[in-house]
Amino acid sequence: MIKVENLSFRYNSDSKLILDDISVDIEESSVVSIIGLNGSGKTTFIKLLTGILKPTNGNIYINNENLSNLSFNEKSRLISYVPQLVNADYDFVVIDYLSFSLSNKMNVNKSPSKDDIDRIRETSKMFHIEHLLDKKINKLSGGEKQIVSICSAFVQDSPIIILDEPTSALDLKNQAYIIKILKKQSLNNNKTFILSTHNPNHALSLGGLSILLHDNKIINYGVSREIITVENLKSIYGDNIDYAKNIKYDMITTID
């Protein structure tokens, strides 16, 4: 379980609070979507949950261990992280890039085993990127890099996967496919997924829970299909949010 306790954060003593006295419990094997405006603190919250940033005040506990006290390798065994902007301009082929995700489970200077390579290939098939394995990362498109980065988190095989806007660089087809994979994996594996998103429909499609973040605070936390309502979204986005009215076509969705 992840326990966030009275968490506050500012980048320096002269800057404003980005997050202000946040407390929330995230149960094991949950799916949690974080929804909020640009600048609401979503990415900062994500980086605090991964241990990249340290709280100004408060604590984050994972299985009763204070995240701030864990080593880099201990964190990487617990948490896989996919950033919003994937700056993967490396001169590595994709299969080698994916193998780096296994470094927390291998001895120093040890090469991936046959089982490791088989795992990478199987995971790449799940994401439909097996044709990219022998290409160099710096030759991929932004969307391809993002999918490779998400695949890398699954290769890492940690119990917690945290994704910051995982579909931001993807076209509609690949957005739907990534959401479908996350939903399937959340149902079939004992993993905790936490992701930020600008699209409430992604949270609704994933099910699980949602955090509504606004003005540096959590204003609502609960079952996505109960709290993602027009009125609740208006409290974040204003009167631009409304029901679709007088539209004579079926709702566009994806197949589960």
N, C-alpha and C positions, 0 to 999 in steps of 0.2 A: 504494500500500500504506500502511496505517496501522501504525505501530510505537509501542507503548506500552512505555516503558523505565523500570523501577524507580520507578513512580508511587506517590506517597503524598499524602494530603490530609487536612488538618484545617482547620476553619473559623477557629480562632484559636489562639494559643499555649497557651491554658489548656484547650482542648477535646481530647477523645480523637481518635485517628486514625479517620477514616471509611474510608479505603482505605490499605493498608499494603504497600508495595513490590510493586506489581503490574507484571508484564511480559507482553505478549502481542502477537503479530503478526496482523493481519487483512489477508488478501490482497484485491486488487482483485476486484470482482464477487462477493464473498462475501455470504452471508446469515448473520448472527450474532445469536442470541437470548441475552439475558442473563437468567438465572433466579436468584432469591434471595428471602429473606424481606423483609418490610417492615423498613426500617432497615439493610439489609445493604450499602447503598452504591450501589444500581443507578442511582438518579437522579443522585447525585453523579458517578458514573462517566460517565453520559451527558453531563452538563453539562461535564465536563472534556474529553470527546471533541469537543464542539462548540466549545470555547474560551470558553464563558460563564464557567467557573471556571478559575483558573490553579493548577497543581500546587504543593503545598507543597515536594515534592521530585520529581525525575524529569522526564521529558520525553515529549511526544507528537509524533511526526513523521508528516506526510502527504506522501508522495512525496519523502521526505528533507528536507522543509522543517519546521522547528520551528513547531508550531502557535502558540506564544506570540508568535512574531515576525510573524505575518501580520496585515494590517489587517482591519477589519470586512468590507469589500467582497471582499477576497481569500478570507476564510473563507466568505462567503455564496455565492461562485462554486463553492466546493468542497463545501459542506455545507448541506443542508436539515435543519431541526430541527422536530420536532413535540413540544411539551411535553405532559405528562400532563394538566394542568389548563389548559384553553383559556379564558382570561379575555377573551373577545372581546366586550366590551360596548360596541362602537363603533357610532356612528350612520352606518355605511357600508352600502351594499348589497353583497351577496356578490361580484358581479363586480368591483367596485372593490377590495374586500379582496383578492381573488385577484390582481388586477393589480399590487398592491404587491410580490408575489413576484418580479416581473420588474425591480424597480428597480435591482438590481445589474448589469443588462445594458443599462440605458437611460441616456442623458444626463440630467443634472439638468433638471427641468421639462419633460421630453419626455413626451408622452402615448403610451399603448400603440398600436402599429400595428394595422392590420387583421389581420395574421398573428398578432400577440400575442393579440388578442381571439378569433380562430379557435382558437388553441391552448387558451385558457382554456375555451372552450365545449366543445371536444373532450374535454379532461381532465375537465370536470364531468360529461359523459355517461358516462365510464368509472366515475365514482363515483355515478352516478344522482342527481346533485344539480342537474341543469340547471333544474329547476323552482324552485330556491332563488335563482337568480342575481340576481333583481330584488328579493329580500327583504332587509331590514336584518338585519345580524348580531345585534344585540341582541334581535331578536324570535325567534331560533331556539332550539330545545331544546338541552340539553347535548350530546346525541348528534349532532344536526345540526351543531353548532359543531365537534365533534371531526372529523367527516367532512370538513367544509370545510377544517379545518386540515391534514388529511392531503392533501387535494386540492391545497392551496396548496404543499406541499412538492414535489409532482410538477410543478406549474406552474413552480416555480423551476428545475427541471431540472438540478440539480447532480449530480455523479457519486456523491456519498455522501448517503444519506438516513438520518437517525437519529431514531428514534421512541421516546418514553418512554411505555410502557403505552398504545399506540395504540387499544386496544379497551376501555379502562376504563369509558367512559360509554355503551357500545353494547349493544343487546340481542343475543340469540343470533344472529338472522338477519344483522344488520349486522356482528357479529364475524366470522362465517363469510365474509361477502362481502369484508371488508377483508383478511383473511388470504389469501383466494383471489386478490385483486388483487396483493398483495405477492408471492405465489408466482409468479404469471404474469409480473409485471414483472421479477422476479429471473432468470427463465429466458430472457426475451426481450430484455433490455437489459443493457448493460455498466455496471450500477450496483451499488454496495455498500450493503446494507441492514443496519442495526444497530438492534435494538429490545429493550426490556426487556419482560418479561411475567411474570405470576404463573401462567400456564397452560402447563404443559409440553406439552399437546396442540397448542398453537399452534406451538411450536418444532418438534415432530415433523411437523406438517402442512407447515410451511415447508421442512423439510429443512435442508440446510446444516450450520452449526456452532452449538454452544451453549457459553456460559460459565456455569459454576455458581459463584456468588459467595456466600461465607459467612464470617462472622467477619472481615470486612474484607479477605479474600484470595480469589483465584481458586483453588478447590479442584479444578476439573476444566475442561478445555477440549478440545473435539474434536467429531467428527461427532455430530450430535444423536441419531441413531438408535442410536449405540453407547454414549453416556454418560448418556442420560436413562433410567435404570433405577430400579427400586424401591429398590435398595440405595443408589445414589448420591443419590436424592432423600431417603431417610431421614436421610442425613448432614446435610441442610439442615432438613428439616421434622419429623424425629423419627418416632416409630412411628405417627403418624397416616396415614402413607403405606403403602398395601398394594395388592396385586392385588385387583381386583373378583372376589369369589368367590360362587358359588351364585346368580348372576344369570342369568335365563333369557331375556334379550332380546338382539337383535343390537346390536353396538356402534353408537352414534350418531356419525355422521361427516358430512362434507360432500363434495360431488362436485368432483373436480379439474377 
